[in-house]
Amino acid sequence: MAITGAEAVLTPITAIALVGALGVGAQYVAWRLQLPAIVLMLLAGIAAGPATGLLEPSRDIGPLVAPMVSLAVAIILFEGGLTLNLHKLRDAAKGVRRLVFIGAPLGWLSSALALRYGAGLGWETSAVFGGIMIVTGPTVIAPLLRQAKLARRPAQLLQWEAIINDPIGALAAVLAFEVVMVRQTAATAGNAVQELVLGIAVASVLGAAAGYGLAAAFKRGWVPEYMKVSVLFVVLIGVFALSDTLLHESGLLAVTLMGVVIANADLPSYSEIRRFKEHATVLLVSGVFILLAASLDFAMLGRLNWRAALFLGLVIGLARPLTVLISLVGTGLPWREKLLIALTGPRGVVLVAVAGLFGERLAAMGIEDGALVAPLAFALVAVTVVLHGFTLKPLAQALGLAGSDTPGVLLIGGSKWSTALAEALDKAGLPVLIADPNRSRLRAARQLGLPTFFGDILSEAAENSLELAQYVRLVALTDNDAYNTLVTTDLAPEYGRDNVFQLARAKESQARHALPATLGGRVFAQGRQYDELQGLVRAGWEFRTTTLSEEYGLEEWRDDRPDVVLIVAIYPNGELRFPREDSSLKGGEGVKLLYFAPPKEKTQGQA
């Protein structure tokens, strides 16, 4: 750290490290406190930047800030393009298609009008900023949906709208910016049209060629598996740089189209590529957000007068509701679901990152109100995230569209034992779902009235038709150890590795059959295997529950039942604990224990 006069200036390395620590740290604290991460990132960036002067990107990092932000936004938009699978869009519900094909253009128009007549921006800036305002924030809506536990249909509509409109909003903003840039630089109207068509053509050809070329190379095995992500990154950066070199500001459109092409190429390694890209995007989004927040000028924020408040009111109270309600006409959705979707439109960090970049470019071209884009974007994101973060769950409850607050359990495999477990969990008040690709194995569960899913839990049908947000634990209970390991390994990133479990594998203790810690889930049912549990069912064992109290605690319960298999401890606050042989549980007043017991077990203390 160097000292200049009385002012401490961070070195570029220290500044970049601080940006990373603030961004990731804010997201971690938000996860621990169950708060919207974007709010904490905004506070961290402002606190480190304009509030204290500790971090000033233009001073501490220098001329590298602009290219760093441009490259990060390019990668973010490419990842957004990777989410636009046209096959899934064709198979999506009618309401999702309406929100995309009708809602996106209407949202662009209504947002531009709100910017023009509410915030008082010019048409050029309004068109560019209005395009990116189509995005409702896929990184923000997911945690809000998990927190609110909405009913499946409105939750799916909100989630798919956010995912699909993410790249569409980026494309709209890029195209609008291309039009503005050409109008500013071209000498005549003919030249403007020529440059615009040329820019779109160059970006489209480069993006499509790179996407198809990579897809072909990956499918034919020309690139080894361990190098696919590295090659993808290099090609991505190369396409962005080449397109920008051939025609200024066309790189963002090229990389977005490149992502769309790869998303629809049916690559076997697509999931791994997208997952890695998502991790990289989390880092880049948080870094860009901190950099933009730290670069905010309080004097510029002071220019946000009553017109900014009018703009926010028009967007939240008029533009978003009208767009959704018009789009969903004729879909047959109940009015309560339409109203909930219409009143829910949080914006996220992607909007801030892209809008901030375009705002700087507009200002550099001499469009003065381009400097207001970043402050307005921050204001829109902060207000919508805080508003919807605190009102979505009460609104859903008032409309009768909120799911249970109780965490649920997803069981894979419809054996006699897993069906009995599902019935016991259901009686204990926990949401439960049994999935199995064999319909006959689900017959007993259906006769008991338990929720079931016929199909492979790893299929697209499961992803599209099931609302998995209410299930916080996944347990693989099939008679196929390899399939149990596959399911828990594949879905561990979605649920968290501490929340996926499977039955103990046969011969697991032998060195030649042992798997690395990166594969499979945690041991379930205290290490019992499938055949052993099925045998206990035939021997008359059954599931029972006991509620602990101050007089009858965990130690007394263990002394009375030394031979039972403890399955789950349900705590009064809704927390679920699946014990392992080497794990210790905490008892307490009101803790409910669900266990598998022999038929002649003592009943002392049973609730």
Buried (B, 14 or more C-beta within 10 A) or exposed (E): EEEEEEEEBBEEEBBBEBBBEBBBBBBEBBEEEEBBBBBBBBBBBBBBBBEEEBBBBEBBBEEEBBEBBBBBBBBBBBBBBBBBBEEBBEEBBEBBBBBBEBBBBBBBBBBBBBBBBBBBBBEBBBBBBBBBBBBBBBBBBBBBBBBBBBBBBBBBBBBBBBBBBBBBBBBBBBBBBBBBBBBEEBEEEEEBBEBBEBBBEBBBEBBBBBBBBBBEBBBEEEBEEEEBBEBBBEBBBEBBBBBBEBBBBBBBBBBBBBBBBBBBBEBEBBEEBBEBBBEBBBBBBBBBBBBBBBBBEEEBBEBBEEBBBBBBBBBBEBBBBBBBBBBBEEBEBEEBBBBBBBBBBBBBBBBBBBBBBBBBBBBEBEBEBBBBBBBBBBBBBBBBBBBBBEBBBEBBBEBEBBBEEBBBBBBBBBBEBBBBBBBBBBEBEBBBBBBBBEEEBBEBBBEBEBBBBBBBBBEEBBEBEBBBBBBBBBBBBBEEBEBBBBBBBEBBEEBEBEBBBBBBBEEBEEEEEEEEEEEBBBBBBBBBBBEBBBEBBEEEBBBBBBBBBEEBBBEBBBEBBEEBBBBBBBBEEEEBBBBBEEEEBEBBEEBBBBBBBBEEBEEEBBE
